Amino acid sequence: MKIPPVKGTRDFYPPDMAVHNCIVDGWKKVSLRNGFEEYDGPIFEYLKMFQIKSGDEIVEQLFSLTDRGGRDLALRPEMTPTLARMVNQQINSLPRPIKWFSVPRLFRAERPQKGRLREFFQWNIDIIGEDSVLADAEVIFTTIDYLREVGLSPQDIVVKVSSRKMLKGVMKSIGIPDEKIPPLYALLDKKNKLPFETFEKTLNDLIRDSKMANEVKEFVGCGDIRRIEEKYGHEGACDILELMALLQEMGVADYCVFDPGIVRGLAYYTGIVFEIYDKADELRAICGGGRYDNLLADFGGLAVSATGMGMGDCVLEILLREKGLLEEQLPRLELDYFVAYVDEQVKQNAIRLTMKLRSAGLAANFSYKAAKLGKQLKQASDQNARKCIIIGDEFKDGKLTIKDMATGEQKLVNYDEFLSGLGNGREEK
C-alpha cells in the first residue's frame, strides 16, 4: 500500500532541498546584512493566542488539537503572535529597537492552490520599539534588498503601499459606521480577487448608501496620495508621503507605488501596510507587512510600537522559476578532489586518503567500486571535482597521479609530501 503525502504539503527531494536552501540562505544573508538577528519559537502554541488578534481568516485556517492534558493547542499559522509573546516575556531586558528575523515552518488548513499550500516556510522581519516611519521604510528596503539581489527589477515586481490609519480616517470622514469598518476592510482586502460586479454588489449590500459606496470606490481607485491628503487631510497620508521620500533616499522608490486598496487581512495592523506583487499581476502577493503598534499590549505587554513583514516561499519560487532566475542561483555540488583507484587491491588506500582529505577540511569523494578508470573520471566530472587523484600501479612507489579536471594536465606527486602539505595548510595546487 502506497501512502501519498498529505495534500498541501511537499516532499523535499535533494533538488527541491537545494532550491529551498537557496531561498532560505538568501533570506538569512540579507537579514543579517541589514542588522536583523535570528530567533525562533515553538511550532505549536495555545489556541487562544491566535484567537486574540490574528483575525477571522487566520482563525478559520488553524490546525488545532487538544493534547493529553486537555489543553487546546494550534500549529502556528503565522509568527507575529509568537514574536509578541516572546518579546513581552523579556521586554525590559531587550535593547531597543529590537530587530529580529525568523524563517519558520507554518501551517494553514486551507484549500491548496497555486502559490498557497497548507505547509510552507516564511521569512519574517520585524522592528519593535521604533515608532518612526523610518522603521517602516527599513522593513520595505530590506524586503526589496533581497528581491533585487535575486534579480527581480521594477519591471518584474511592484510594492503597493497604503495606511490603515489613513483608511480608517477616510472611512469615518465618508460616514461609514464603526461596526461596518471591519467587514469593509475584509472586502477591500479581497477586492482584486473578486470580479468587479461581485465586489460592487457586496459593497452596496454592506454600505446600503449609494453615495457612501461610490465615495469608497472613488477613494480605493485613487492613486494620488496628495489628492487624498487635500480632500481628507488625514495623518496617515502624511506618513505615506514621508515613507515615499525615505524610499527615494534609499534608492528603491522605483519599486513602490501608492495604492489605497491595500488593506492586509490580519486584524492587528494599525498604520502603514504594503504588499508586493508580480508586475503582470498573475500571482498571489509575494509578501506583505505593515505596522502593528497595539499587538504587544493586546498580549498583556507594554504599549510598544512595531512593524514587520512576512514572505512565503511558494509564490516566490514560482515567480523566480517563471523569470528564469532560479537555476543560476542554485549552488552546485563541487569537490576539491575525487579519489579514483585502478583495482580493489588499493581500494583501502583510496578510502584512507579520501578521509584524510575530508579531515583536512576539503570536499572529497570516491567510488564504492573499482570501476574502469574512465567511468570514475566521469564520476569526478559529474560531481564537479576540481582535481582527480588516481591511485594506480605507481602507488607502490609512494606516488599519486593528480589530474586537473579543467585542463586535463596530469602529474606525479609524492604521497607523503602531499599529505604533509595538507597538514601544514599547503594543499597541492
Phi, psi and omega per residue, in radians:
M1 nan 2.103 3.110
K2 -1.545 2.282 3.132
I3 -1.856 2.035 -3.130
P4 -1.369 2.869 3.026
P5 -1.178 2.694 3.112
V6 -1.099 2.384 -3.126
K7 -0.997 2.330 3.133
G8 1.583 0.061 3.055
T9 -2.009 3.023 -3.088
R10 -2.308 2.488 2.905
D11 -1.621 2.306 3.140
F12 -1.809 1.557 2.995
Y13 -1.219 2.873 -3.062
P14 -0.829 -0.784 3.108
P15 -1.113 -0.640 3.108
D16 -1.197 -0.660 3.132
M17 -1.165 -0.587 3.096
A18 -1.108 -0.719 3.098
V19 -1.125 -0.824 -3.132
H20 -1.015 -0.844 -3.123
N21 -1.118 -0.629 3.118
C22 -1.071 -0.784 3.137
I23 -1.159 -0.864 -3.092
V24 -1.128 -0.742 3.114
D25 -1.060 -0.665 3.094
G26 -1.131 -0.754 3.088
W27 -1.014 -0.817 -3.087
K28 -1.165 -0.719 -3.138
K29 -1.046 -0.824 -3.106
V30 -1.207 -0.660 3.102
S31 -1.048 -0.836 -3.091
L32 -1.127 -0.713 -3.099
R33 -1.288 -0.263 3.054
N34 -1.703 0.187 2.996
G35 1.539 0.317 3.129
F36 -1.697 2.547 3.101
E37 -1.868 2.543 -3.063
E38 -1.500 2.502 3.049
Y39 -2.483 2.995 3.018
D40 -2.733 2.941 -3.141
G41 -2.481 -3.066 -3.121
P42 -1.190 2.682 -3.093
I43 -1.376 -0.287 3.020
F44 -2.325 2.647 -3.097
E45 -2.368 3.060 3.017
Y46 -1.119 2.383 -3.106
L47 -0.962 -0.711 -3.054
K48 -1.088 -0.424 -3.120
M49 -1.115 -0.635 3.138
F50 -1.474 -0.232 3.119
Q51 -1.495 -0.208 -3.055
I52 -1.249 -0.953 -3.000
K53 -2.452 0.181 -3.086
S54 -1.356 -0.406 -3.130
G55 1.787 2.751 -3.044
D56 -1.058 -0.673 -3.073
E57 -1.058 -0.796 -3.137
I58 -1.176 -0.753 -3.113
V59 -1.043 -0.668 3.138
E60 -1.206 -0.301 -3.058
Q61 -1.828 0.239 -3.076
L62 -1.333 2.454 2.860
F63 -1.587 1.807 -3.063
S64 -1.949 2.775 -3.137
L65 -2.708 2.813 3.032
T66 -2.010 2.151 -3.088
D67 -1.413 -3.135 -3.060
R68 -1.166 -0.295 3.083
G69 -1.589 0.094 3.127
G70 1.425 0.199 -3.133
R71 -1.488 2.385 3.099
D72 -1.503 2.032 -3.080
L73 -2.134 2.925 3.079
A74 -2.584 2.465 2.970
L75 -1.178 2.431 -3.015
R76 -1.136 2.178 3.078
P77 -1.606 -0.270 3.105
E78 -2.737 3.018 -3.003
M79 -1.876 -0.360 -2.994
T80 -1.066 -0.745 3.080
P81 -1.050 -0.676 3.076
T82 -1.095 -0.751 3.099
L83 -1.026 -0.806 -3.135
A84 -1.059 -0.754 3.128
R85 -1.096 -0.782 -3.107
M86 -1.135 -0.762 -3.137
V87 -1.145 -0.723 3.128
N88 -1.027 -0.601 -3.110
Q89 -1.148 -0.495 -3.082
Q90 -2.283 0.476 -2.996
I91 -1.010 -0.589 -3.071
N92 -1.406 -0.248 -3.124
S93 -1.867 -0.105 -3.110
L94 -1.573 2.201 3.083
P95 -1.176 2.455 -3.125
R96 -1.932 2.629 -0.002
P97 -1.267 2.573 3.056
I98 -1.506 2.111 3.110
K99 -2.093 1.778 -3.061
W100 -2.136 2.694 2.992
F101 -2.423 2.779 3.096
S102 -2.643 2.811 3.081
V103 -2.295 1.240 -3.062
P104 -1.414 2.781 2.943
R105 -1.571 2.194 -3.055
L106 -2.094 2.821 -3.047
F107 -2.414 2.286 3.067
R108 -2.434 2.217 -3.099
A109 -1.467 1.319 -3.133
E110 -2.250 3.030 -3.109
R111 -1.278 2.090 3.123
P112 -1.097 2.417 3.104
Q113 -2.719 3.103 -3.090
K114 -0.999 2.124 3.111
G115 1.428 0.044 -3.135
R116 -2.487 2.069 -3.130
L117 -2.120 3.017 3.133
R118 -1.448 -0.324 3.096
E119 -2.330 2.241 -3.079
F120 -2.722 2.947 3.069
F121 -1.897 2.586 -3.082
Q122 -2.450 2.366 3.042
W123 -1.565 2.156 3.112
N124 -2.088 2.301 2.977
I125 -2.225 2.440 -3.091
D126 -2.501 2.516 3.022
I127 -2.135 2.100 -3.073
I128 -2.087 2.349 3.108
G129 1.662 0.268 3.101
E130 -2.351 2.000 -3.030
D131 -1.673 0.031 -3.110
S132 -1.386 2.737 3.094
V133 -1.118 -0.381 3.110
L134 -1.009 -0.622 3.113
A135 -1.147 -0.725 3.079
D136 -1.075 -0.731 -3.140
A137 -1.112 -0.674 -3.129
E138 -1.184 -0.650 3.075
V139 -1.070 -0.799 -3.140
I140 -1.152 -0.745 3.116
F141 -1.041 -0.807 -3.115
T142 -1.061 -0.690 3.112
T143 -1.094 -0.835 3.126
I144 -1.161 -0.608 3.141
D145 -0.971 -0.739 3.095
Y146 -1.212 -0.861 -3.084
L147 -1.079 -0.629 3.096
R148 -1.182 -0.680 -3.125
E149 -1.131 -0.597 -3.137
V150 -1.473 0.101 2.977
G151 1.802 0.103 -3.133
L152 -1.526 2.181 -3.069
S153 -1.833 3.052 3.054
P154 -1.078 -0.279 3.059
Q155 -1.408 -0.246 -3.106
D156 -1.769 -0.645 -3.036
I157 -2.368 2.800 3.096
V158 -2.424 2.387 3.087
V159 -1.726 1.981 -3.120
K160 -1.715 2.146 -2.997
V161 -2.042 2.455 3.040
S162 -2.636 -2.867 -3.112
S163 -2.595 2.203 3.075
R164 -1.185 -0.590 3.107
K165 -1.093 -0.791 3.110
M166 -1.119 -0.783 -3.107
L167 -1.059 -0.762 3.132
K168 -1.089 -0.754 3.130
G169 -1.115 -0.734 3.134
V170 -1.135 -0.742 -3.141
M171 -1.085 -0.670 3.104
K172 -1.185 -0.675 3.111
S173 -1.115 -0.642 3.112
I174 -1.198 -0.487 3.129
G175 1.880 0.261 3.140
I176 -1.201 2.177 3.131
P177 -1.070 2.616 -3.089
D178 -0.960 -0.713 -3.087
E179 -1.216 -0.289 3.135
K180 -1.565 -0.267 -3.038
I181 -1.155 -0.844 3.126
P182 -1.016 -0.821 3.093
P183 -1.163 -0.467 3.077
L184 -1.207 -0.712 3.052
Y185 -0.984 -0.820 -3.114
A186 -1.062 -0.688 3.125
L187 -1.184 -0.799 -3.134
L188 -1.101 -0.606 3.132
D189 -1.124 -0.502 -3.118
K190 -1.712 0.077 -3.014
K191 -0.933 -0.829 -3.068
N192 -1.271 -0.215 3.134
K193 -1.657 -0.117 -3.081
L194 -1.896 2.581 2.953
P195 -1.045 2.544 -3.071
F196 -0.989 -0.690 -3.123
E197 -1.093 -0.690 3.132
T198 -1.167 -0.760 3.111
F199 -1.062 -0.808 -3.096
E200 -1.107 -0.763 3.139
K201 -1.127 -0.770 3.135
T202 -1.106 -0.707 3.104
L203 -1.091 -0.798 -3.136
N204 -1.137 -0.654 3.105
D205 -1.163 -0.594 -3.111
L206 -1.331 -0.789 -3.045
I207 -1.474 -0.746 -3.140
R208 1.010 0.485 3.026
D209 -2.486 1.862 -2.993
S210 -1.052 -0.622 -3.136
K211 -1.134 -0.804 3.114
M212 -1.128 -0.760 -3.121
A213 -1.079 -0.718 3.132
N214 -1.158 -0.630 3.135
E215 -1.206 -0.621 3.069
V216 -1.090 -0.797 3.129
K217 -1.099 -0.677 3.128
E218 -1.135 -0.731 3.130
F219 -1.115 -0.838 -3.089
V220 -1.094 -0.542 -3.120
G221 -1.530 -0.002 -3.091
C222 -1.587 2.078 3.130
G223 -1.741 0.208 -3.099
D224 -1.860 1.799 -3.080
I225 -1.144 -0.583 3.137
R226 -1.198 -0.609 3.087
R227 -1.135 -0.688 3.100
I228 -1.176 -0.699 3.113
E229 -1.083 -0.748 -3.139
E230 -1.142 -0.662 -3.078
K231 -1.381 -0.722 -3.030
Y232 -1.961 -0.446 3.060
G233 1.075 0.567 -3.058
H234 -1.551 2.661 -3.083
E235 -1.021 -0.620 -3.129
G236 -1.033 -0.562 3.109
A237 -1.143 -0.652 3.098
C238 -1.120 -0.665 3.101
D239 -1.077 -0.726 -3.136
I240 -1.118 -0.762 3.136
L241 -1.092 -0.729 3.102
E242 -1.135 -0.725 3.128
L243 -1.059 -0.811 -3.118
M244 -1.100 -0.644 3.106
A245 -1.150 -0.701 3.119
L246 -1.165 -0.718 3.127
L247 -1.125 -0.553 3.049
Q248 -1.137 -0.781 3.114
E249 -1.104 -0.583 -3.115
M250 -1.405 -0.144 3.070
G251 1.473 0.336 -3.112
V252 -2.189 0.216 -3.078
A253 -1.104 -0.443 -3.108
D254 -1.224 -0.182 3.056
Y255 -1.533 -0.263 -2.843
C256 -1.965 2.498 3.037
V257 -2.413 2.708 3.030
F258 -1.496 2.285 3.115
D259 -2.481 1.799 -3.080
P260 -1.155 -0.182 3.121
G261 -1.399 -0.117 3.112
I262 -1.392 2.091 -3.043
V263 -2.098 -0.690 -3.001
R264 1.295 2.281 -3.025
G265 -1.325 -0.452 -3.079
L266 -1.257 2.495 -2.972
A267 -1.311 -0.275 -2.956
Y268 -1.566 -0.030 -3.111
Y269 -1.238 2.466 -3.047
T270 -2.210 -0.323 -3.037
G271 -2.416 -2.254 3.137
I272 -1.041 2.347 3.067
V273 -2.298 2.702 3.108
F274 -2.667 2.722 3.025
E275 -2.443 2.611 -3.140
I276 -2.057 2.279 -3.112
Y277 -2.202 2.777 2.948
D278 -1.215 2.533 -3.021
K279 -1.082 -0.527 3.125
A280 -1.343 -0.170 3.114
D281 1.000 0.731 -3.125
E282 -1.795 -0.224 -3.078
L283 -2.069 2.958 3.004
R284 -1.171 3.010 3.109
A285 -1.038 2.374 3.088
I286 -1.222 -0.677 3.111
C287 -2.866 3.024 3.097
G288 -2.830 2.844 3.134
G289 -3.066 -2.947 3.140
G290 2.778 -2.978 -3.071
R291 -1.599 2.384 3.138
Y292 -2.379 1.291 -2.977
D293 -1.257 -0.252 -3.067
N294 -1.821 -0.088 -2.943
L295 -1.148 -0.751 -3.127
L296 -1.098 -0.687 3.099
A297 -1.161 -0.656 3.114
D298 -1.107 -0.435 3.107
F299 -1.685 0.355 3.038
G300 1.541 0.182 -3.134
G301 -1.779 -2.872 3.113
L302 -1.348 2.818 3.058
A303 -1.374 1.695 -3.084
V304 -2.170 2.323 -3.120
S305 -1.242 2.668 -3.128
A306 -2.771 2.642 3.070
T307 -2.607 2.634 -3.091
G308 -2.956 -3.043 -3.045
M309 -2.645 2.599 3.028
G310 -2.302 2.319 3.132
M311 -2.256 2.059 3.108
G312 -1.395 2.755 -3.097
D313 -1.473 -0.341 -3.000
C314 -1.205 -0.988 -3.131
V315 -1.127 -0.697 3.135
L316 -1.008 -0.810 -3.126
E317 -1.097 -0.729 3.115
I318 -1.033 -0.816 -3.106
L319 -1.120 -0.772 -3.136
L320 -1.102 -0.655 3.091
R321 -1.170 -0.780 -3.119
E322 -1.097 -0.560 -3.140
K323 -1.530 -0.025 -3.133
G324 1.190 0.511 -3.046
L325 -1.819 -0.069 -3.001
L326 -1.494 -0.861 -3.026
E327 -1.011 -0.681 -3.090
E328 -1.195 -0.287 -3.110
Q329 -1.707 -0.176 -3.097
L330 -1.291 2.307 3.088
P331 -1.218 2.495 3.102
R332 -1.662 2.626 2.955
L333 -1.146 2.121 -3.135
E334 -2.342 2.390 3.125
L335 -2.007 2.569 2.956
D336 -1.312 -0.725 -3.109
Y337 -2.469 2.502 2.873
F338 -2.014 2.260 -3.099
V339 -1.758 1.961 3.114
A340 -1.810 2.686 3.123
Y341 -2.503 2.609 -2.948
V342 -1.507 -0.420 3.116
D343 -2.739 2.989 -3.053
E344 -1.110 -0.423 -3.088
Q345 -1.111 -0.486 -3.132
V346 -1.894 0.203 -3.122
K347 -1.031 -0.765 -3.127
Q348 -1.071 -0.624 3.088
N349 -1.125 -0.672 3.119
A350 -1.140 -0.737 3.118
I351 -1.106 -0.808 -3.113
R352 -1.059 -0.754 -3.130
L353 -1.166 -0.724 3.126
T354 -1.028 -0.761 -3.123
M355 -1.201 -0.582 3.071
K356 -1.144 -0.698 3.091
L357 -1.072 -0.807 3.133
R358 -1.112 -0.705 3.127
S359 -1.129 -0.429 3.107
A360 -1.494 0.075 3.088
G361 1.566 0.233 -3.132
L362 -1.773 2.574 3.083
A363 -1.416 2.093 -3.069
A364 -2.510 2.640 3.122
N365 -2.560 2.982 -3.139
F366 -2.654 2.989 3.115
S367 -1.638 2.444 3.119
Y368 -1.242 -0.421 -3.106
K369 -2.150 2.644 3.126
A370 -1.412 1.217 3.118
A371 -1.268 2.980 3.089
K372 -0.994 2.572 -3.058
L373 -0.996 -0.683 3.139
G374 -1.050 -0.682 3.132
K375 -1.181 -0.681 3.111
Q376 -1.187 -0.639 3.083
L377 -1.130 -0.591 3.078
K378 -1.172 -0.687 3.059
Q379 -1.028 -0.754 3.122
A380 -1.061 -0.740 3.128
S381 -1.162 -0.759 3.139
D382 -1.084 -0.532 -3.128
Q383 -1.659 0.234 3.066
N384 0.952 0.766 3.100
A385 -1.260 2.374 3.109
R386 -1.236 -0.710 3.130
K387 -2.459 2.712 3.094
C388 -2.102 2.193 3.055
I389 -1.640 2.229 -3.122
I390 -1.957 2.074 3.078
I391 -1.698 1.866 -3.073
G392 -2.198 -2.646 -3.081
D393 -1.087 -0.536 -3.093
E394 -1.251 -0.131 -3.117
F395 -1.133 -0.518 3.123
K396 -1.115 -0.353 3.072
D397 -1.693 0.198 3.114
G398 1.355 0.496 -3.100
K399 -2.081 2.625 3.033
L400 -2.154 2.598 2.972
T401 -1.790 2.239 3.111
I402 -2.026 2.163 -3.090
K403 -1.910 2.190 3.031
D404 -1.358 2.018 -3.021
M405 -1.270 -0.328 3.130
A406 -1.452 -0.746 -3.068
T407 -1.741 -0.348 -3.085
G408 1.473 -0.052 -3.125
E409 -1.233 2.476 3.121
Q410 -2.193 2.594 3.047
K411 -2.651 2.657 3.095
L412 -1.536 2.394 3.080
V413 -2.303 2.711 3.090
N414 -1.330 2.246 -3.071
Y415 -1.028 -0.878 -3.090
D416 -1.120 -0.695 3.117
E417 -1.157 -0.653 3.107
F418 -1.078 -0.816 3.125
L419 -1.133 -0.685 3.131
S420 -1.084 -0.672 3.109
G421 -1.122 -0.602 3.096
L422 -1.152 -0.779 -3.095
G423 -1.148 -0.496 -3.124
N424 -1.684 0.173 -3.135
G425 1.311 0.320 -3.124
R426 -1.958 1.047 -3.132
E427 -0.997 2.422 3.138
E428 -1.041 2.247 -3.093
K429 -1.763 nan nan
